[in-house]
């Protein structure tokens, strides 16, 4: 019994000391009751914050997906964009010219309109016509003898042509049309002479103008009727490499 009273005394002393050190109102924390309206308001704010956070995450995800979608599209577009290597020139040849001065004069017309021109030349065979002739003479005297025989029969137009491969030819004329040459040869043959025909050419220098201009400017046509009447033409051609 004494032991029990002793323990009880110790407990009372300890409780009194604890109460003295700590205020009474802090021993029992009162559970404050939150009004229903305030509780709903707090819950609403919490939902708004949750929704806002979800919206931010959704927007970030959408932007990331959009960026990924645009990148392949941009790559595909860049693959389609290639350097324009098409030729920006239009080229043509003007001619032929039998004399250089005429070619230079027409070249000035085009260069004055900012076209680049280049004078070119070539050695070509210029068709003269069809010659009627009598060959087979060993000497000039033989050719003169044949000419005198033709003169007695009414054919007096002739000339002796001395070619290295076929000397002392008696030419009876050069005809622009083959049918006229054939007709004259037939007439001479009927008179007893061995007449022949042959196309005649003369080598001469022919001039041409090579011209090129920008395809983005008006196409130049600067030839006049006098040029066309003399056989000069403007012919589209492939541009030379730059």
C-alpha positions as CSV (number, residue, x, y, z in Angstrom):
1,X,0.0,0.0,0.0
2,X,2.8,2.3,0.8
3,X,4.4,1.5,-2.6
4,X,1.1,2.4,-4.4
5,X,0.8,5.7,-2.6
6,X,4.4,6.5,-3.4
7,X,3.9,5.9,-7.1
8,X,0.7,7.9,-7.1
9,X,2.6,10.8,-5.5
10,X,5.4,10.7,-8.1
11,X,2.8,10.8,-10.9
12,X,1.1,13.8,-9.4
13,X,4.3,15.7,-9.0
14,X,5.4,14.9,-12.6
15,X,2.0,16.0,-14.0
16,X,2.1,19.2,-12.0
17,X,5.6,20.0,-13.3
18,X,4.6,19.3,-16.9
19,X,1.5,21.5,-16.6
20,X,3.6,24.3,-15.1
21,X,6.1,24.2,-18.0
22,X,3.4,24.0,-20.9
23,X,0.3,26.2,-21.0
24,X,-3.0,24.3,-20.6
25,X,-4.4,25.4,-24.0
26,X,-1.6,23.8,-25.8
27,X,-2.1,20.4,-24.2
28,X,-5.2,19.8,-26.2
29,X,-5.3,21.1,-29.8
30,X,-8.8,22.0,-30.9
31,X,-9.8,20.6,-34.2
32,X,-11.2,23.6,-36.1
33,X,-14.2,22.8,-38.2
34,X,-14.0,24.2,-41.7
35,X,-17.3,25.6,-43.0
36,X,-18.8,23.7,-46.0
37,X,-18.6,26.8,-48.3
38,X,-14.9,27.3,-47.6
39,X,-14.2,23.6,-48.0
40,X,-16.0,23.6,-51.4
41,X,-14.0,26.7,-52.5
42,X,-10.7,25.2,-51.6
43,X,-11.7,22.0,-53.4
44,X,-12.6,24.1,-56.5
45,X,-9.3,25.9,-56.4
46,X,-7.5,22.5,-56.2
47,X,-9.4,21.2,-59.2
48,X,-8.6,24.4,-61.2
49,X,-4.9,23.9,-60.4
50,X,-5.1,20.3,-61.4
51,X,-6.9,21.2,-64.7
52,X,-4.5,24.0,-65.4
53,X,-1.5,21.7,-64.9
54,X,-3.1,19.1,-67.2
55,X,-3.7,21.9,-69.8
56,X,-0.1,23.0,-69.7
57,X,1.1,19.4,-70.1
58,X,-1.3,18.9,-73.0
59,X,-0.3,22.1,-74.7
60,X,3.4,21.2,-74.4
61,X,2.7,17.7,-75.8
62,X,0.8,19.2,-78.7
63,X,3.6,21.7,-79.5
64,X,6.1,18.9,-79.4
65,X,4.1,16.7,-81.7
66,X,3.5,19.7,-84.1
67,X,7.3,20.4,-84.2
68,X,8.0,16.7,-85.0
69,X,5.4,16.8,-87.8
70,X,6.8,20.0,-89.2
71,X,10.3,18.8,-89.3
72,X,9.8,15.9,-91.8
73,X,7.6,18.3,-93.9
74,X,10.4,20.8,-93.9
75,X,12.9,18.1,-94.9
76,X,10.6,17.0,-97.7
77,X,10.2,20.6,-98.9
78,X,14.0,21.2,-98.8
79,X,14.5,18.0,-100.8
80,X,12.2,19.4,-103.5
81,X,13.9,22.8,-103.7
82,X,16.8,22.3,-106.1
83,X,19.0,24.9,-107.9
84,X,17.6,26.1,-111.1
85,X,20.2,25.0,-113.6
86,X,18.1,25.7,-116.8
87,X,19.8,27.7,-119.5
88,X,18.7,31.4,-119.5
89,X,19.8,31.9,-123.1
90,X,18.1,31.9,-126.5
91,X,20.5,31.3,-129.4
92,X,20.3,31.6,-133.1
93,X,22.4,31.7,-136.3
94,X,22.1,34.5,-138.8
95,X,23.3,34.2,-142.4
96,X,24.8,33.2,-144.7
97,X,26.7,36.3,-145.7
98,X,28.9,36.3,-148.8
99,X,30.8,39.4,-147.7
100,X,32.2,40.2,-144.2
101,X,31.0,43.8,-144.2
102,X,27.4,42.9,-144.4
103,X,27.8,40.4,-141.6
104,X,29.4,43.1,-139.4
105,X,26.7,45.6,-140.2
106,X,23.9,43.2,-139.1
107,X,25.9,42.2,-136.0
108,X,25.8,45.8,-134.9
109,X,22.0,45.7,-134.9
110,X,21.9,42.8,-132.4
111,X,24.7,43.9,-130.2
112,X,23.0,47.3,-129.9
113,X,20.1,45.4,-128.3
114,X,22.3,43.7,-125.8
115,X,22.7,40.4,-127.7
116,X,26.1,38.8,-127.8
117,X,27.2,38.1,-131.3
118,X,30.2,36.2,-132.7
119,X,31.3,36.2,-136.4
120,X,32.1,32.8,-137.8
121,X,33.3,31.8,-141.2
122,X,33.6,28.6,-143.2
123,X,35.0,27.6,-146.5
124,X,32.2,26.2,-148.5
125,X,31.4,25.2,-152.0
126,X,29.3,27.8,-153.7
127,X,27.1,26.2,-156.4
128,X,27.7,27.9,-159.8
129,X,25.5,25.8,-162.1
130,X,25.8,23.1,-164.7
131,X,28.5,23.4,-167.3
132,X,28.3,22.0,-170.8
133,X,31.7,21.1,-172.2
134,X,33.7,19.1,-174.6
135,X,36.8,17.3,-173.2
136,X,39.5,15.0,-174.7
137,X,41.9,17.6,-176.2
138,X,45.6,17.0,-175.8
139,X,46.7,20.5,-176.7
140,X,45.2,23.9,-176.8
141,X,45.3,23.8,-180.6
142,X,43.0,20.8,-180.5
143,X,40.5,22.7,-178.4
144,X,40.6,25.7,-180.8
145,X,40.0,23.4,-183.7
146,X,36.9,22.0,-182.0
147,X,35.6,25.5,-181.3
148,X,36.0,26.5,-184.9
149,X,34.0,23.5,-186.0
150,X,31.2,24.5,-183.6
151,X,31.3,28.1,-184.9
152,X,30.7,26.9,-188.4
153,X,27.5,25.2,-187.2
154,X,26.2,28.2,-185.3
155,X,27.6,27.7,-181.7
156,X,30.1,30.5,-181.0
157,X,30.0,30.8,-177.3
158,X,32.9,29.0,-175.7
159,X,36.0,29.3,-173.5
160,X,39.0,27.0,-173.0
161,X,39.4,25.9,-169.4
162,X,42.7,24.4,-168.4
163,X,42.3,22.2,-165.3
164,X,45.2,20.1,-163.9
165,X,43.1,16.9,-163.9
166,X,41.4,17.6,-167.2
167,X,43.3,20.1,-169.4
168,X,42.0,22.0,-172.4
169,X,38.3,21.6,-171.8
170,X,36.1,23.6,-174.2
171,X,33.4,25.0,-172.1
172,X,30.2,25.9,-173.9
173,X,28.5,27.7,-171.0
174,X,27.3,27.3,-167.4
175,X,23.6,27.1,-166.9
176,X,21.7,27.8,-163.7
177,X,19.1,25.2,-164.4
178,X,20.1,21.6,-165.2
179,X,17.3,21.2,-167.7
180,X,18.7,24.1,-169.8
181,X,22.2,22.5,-169.6
182,X,20.8,19.2,-170.8
183,X,19.0,20.8,-173.6
184,X,22.1,22.5,-174.9
185,X,24.2,19.4,-174.5
186,X,21.6,17.5,-176.6
187,X,21.8,20.1,-179.4
188,X,25.6,19.9,-179.5
189,X,25.5,16.1,-179.7
190,X,23.2,16.3,-182.7
191,X,25.9,18.3,-184.4
192,X,28.4,15.5,-184.0
193,X,30.3,16.6,-180.9
194,X,30.6,14.6,-177.6
195,X,29.1,17.1,-175.2
196,X,29.0,16.4,-171.4
197,X,27.5,18.1,-168.4
198,X,28.9,18.7,-164.9
199,X,27.8,20.6,-161.8
200,X,30.3,23.4,-161.0
201,X,31.2,24.7,-157.6
202,X,33.5,27.5,-156.4
203,X,35.1,27.5,-153.0
204,X,34.5,30.7,-151.1
205,X,34.4,32.0,-147.6
206,X,30.9,32.2,-146.2
207,X,30.2,34.2,-143.0
208,X,27.7,33.4,-140.2
209,X,26.6,35.3,-137.1
210,X,26.2,33.3,-133.9
211,X,24.0,35.3,-131.5
212,X,22.6,34.7,-128.0
213,X,20.4,36.7,-125.8
214,X,18.6,36.4,-122.4
215,X,15.4,34.3,-122.5
216,X,13.9,36.8,-120.1
217,X,14.0,39.6,-122.7
218,X,12.0,40.1,-125.9
219,X,13.1,37.8,-128.7
220,X,15.0,39.9,-131.3
221,X,14.0,39.8,-135.0
222,X,16.1,42.6,-136.6
223,X,16.3,41.4,-140.2
224,X,14.4,43.4,-142.9
225,X,13.0,42.4,-146.2
226,X,16.2,43.3,-148.1
227,X,18.0,40.8,-145.9
228,X,15.5,38.0,-146.6
229,X,15.6,38.7,-150.3
230,X,19.3,38.0,-150.4
231,X,18.9,34.7,-148.6
232,X,19.8,35.9,-145.1
233,X,17.8,34.2,-142.4
234,X,17.6,33.9,-138.6
235,X,17.7,30.2,-137.6
236,X,17.2,29.0,-133.9
237,X,20.1,26.9,-132.8
238,X,21.5,25.2,-129.8
239,X,23.5,27.4,-127.4
240,X,27.2,26.8,-127.2
241,X,28.6,25.7,-123.8
242,X,29.6,28.5,-121.5
